[in-house]
Amino acid sequence: MPFKQVQPRYNAGRRIKWLTISVFGVVVAASIAWFALARYLDGQVSTQLANLADNGVAIDCAERSVIGYPFRMGIDCASLSINDNETDAIATTGEFRAAALLYQPSQIVGAITSPATLVQDGNAVRADWSDLRFVTNIDRDRQTLTQVNIRSKDPSVQISANELFAAETVEFFARSAIDGNAGAKIASRITDVTTLFADFEAVEMPPIALEFDVEFAKPLPASLDDQQRTDFVRGLAGTVNRAAAVLSNDQGMIISGPFDFDDAGLLNANLELRIIDVDAITQLMASKVGVGAEFTALINALPRSGPNGDEVQIPIRVSDGQVLFAGFPIFDIPAAIPDVPN
């Protein structure tokens, strides 16, 4: 008679118990590691703030705390203030939050609460918004920013209580480079702008969208000090993909074309200005911006094109900083670099 093997009884309760213990152990170990890393991060922030203070820039992160448990890690400040002793400028914001996923530390996501203020030489600038969020990418090897995305709703700016700017949304994008050596880009889109300058506060401006998209042939500078800015501008070449002020898809002004700077920082460019719905745009510019009859007459004298026969293309040439509009000299643009020796 063949021997019959008895299968051991499946003990689900024991397996669940050990699985629970294992999961609990992993959670405890991960929590201990997170809080240890949080203490290290807080210490590093304190060290960096102290170094900045020694160099004349005092940053106060009120009620600072490490946030993000369990999958993120970052810093939260109930308010943030920056005092630059060299320029006597003081900047403040509301709550500041920034954190990164533990498995993706090179991408930082954050938000800033309104308002922000800047006080310098007795002048006060205030910015308000309903929602401001940002995403930054960092090259950990070079310890530099490689990409920044900012989006804000209902932004407005005031100078000494006079409204300077108001819009529905602002989007900003900057990319330092592609592969670390080329392809820098800056772009922005502002929708439903109703106020642009203090001079217009008594004038009802129709909501317009402002768009800007430019690419450069070399990386953006790591800082804005005079020497790095000079090195960046000298010999810089790029393309204005789009610089526009539009009322709608079939009304507006768009500028595009290549440009470059010489070693003295003077601009050279071959741009094209495209005006869509010429009659409406020239009438708006005359009534709101105060453009003279000579400009309107010049625009109306140009041949029209486009699907509706209401567009004009105007060449804008810049030679050694001198702007030529439709062949006529208009004004000079100063050199874009400070007086720094070669």
Secondary structure, DSSP 8 states (H G I E B T S, - for coil): -----------HHHHHHHHHHHHHHHHHHHHHHHHHHHHHHHHHHHHHHHHHHHTTEEEEEET-EEE-TTTEEEEEESEEEEEETTTTEEEEES-EEEEEETTEEEEEEEEE-S-EEEEETTEEEEEE-SEEEEEEEEETTTTEEEEEEEEEES-EEEETTEEEEE-SEEEEEEE--BTTTB--EEEEEEEEE-B--GGGTTS----EEEEEEEEESS---SS-SHHHHHHHHTT-EEEEEEEEEEEETTEEEEEEEEEEE-TT--EEEEEEEEEESHHHHHHHIIIII---HHHHHHHHTS--BSTTS-EEEEEEEEETTEEEETTEEEEE---SS-S---
